[in-house]
Amino acid sequence: MPYEMFMSCRVLTSIIIPENIKRISDRTFLVTGFKSIVIPATVEHIGTEVFASSKLNQLK
């Protein structure tokens, strides 16, 4: 997933990341309204500050 892809997106509250995604770049979900994110086991890399300042309370 690209750098800062969902940064400051406060409208969406949940996301299921597809299994074809291998990398989640830095700050992808920074300052978001996401409360639930499902990350498949196929993700090999999660960058820095990915969930910083988010409202995340459930990660699977």
Residue pairs with C-beta under 8 A, 6 or more apart in sequence:
1 17
1 21
1 23
1 24
1 25
1 28
2 25
2 28
3 25
3 26
3 27
3 28
3 47
4 25
4 26
4 27
4 28
4 30
5 25
5 28
6 12
6 15
6 28
6 29
6 32
6 34
7 27
7 28
7 29
7 30
7 31
7 32
8 30
8 31
8 32
9 32
9 33
9 34
10 31
10 32
10 33
11 33
12 32
12 33
12 34
13 33
13 34
13 35
13 36
14 34
14 35
14 36
14 37
15 34
15 36
15 37
15 38
16 38
17 24
17 37
17 38
17 39
17 40
17 43
18 40
19 40
19 42
20 42
21 40
21 42
21 43
22 42
22 43
22 44
22 45
23 43
23 44
23 45
23 46
23 47
24 39
24 43
24 45
24 46
24 47
24 50
25 47
26 47
26 48
26 49
26 50
27 47
27 48
27 49
27 50
27 52
28 47
28 50
29 37
29 50
29 51
29 54
29 56
30 49
30 50
30 51
30 52
30 53
30 54
31 52
31 53
31 54
32 54
32 55
32 56
33 54
33 55
34 54
34 55
34 56
35 55
35 56
35 57
35 58
36 56
36 57
36 58
36 59
36 60
37 51
37 56
37 58
37 59
37 60
38 60
39 46
39 59
39 60
51 59
